[in-house]
Amino acid sequence: MSVARVTEISATSTQSFEDAVKQGIARANQTLRHVSSAWIKEQQVNLDDGKVVSYQVNLVITFVLEDGAGAGS
């Protein structure tokens, strides 16, 4: 049996929503162990003078907790 935990993160890219998702997952993998899935909860664009300047996603990251003392975070 395994137990998972979820955490929410926000990631931003000047390129695209897809790039923001990739950057968010890459960053989560630097901090969390056993990342097993990500769910895009929200998307938004940031504007400057009416023009899109960045793409932001809020991700719900799921990671499996380790057995014993390690909690994966």
Secondary structure, DSSP 8 states (H G I E B T S, - for coil): ---EEEEEEEEEESS-HHHHHHHHHHHHHHH-SSEEEEEEEEEEEEEETTEEEEEEEEEEEEEE--STT----
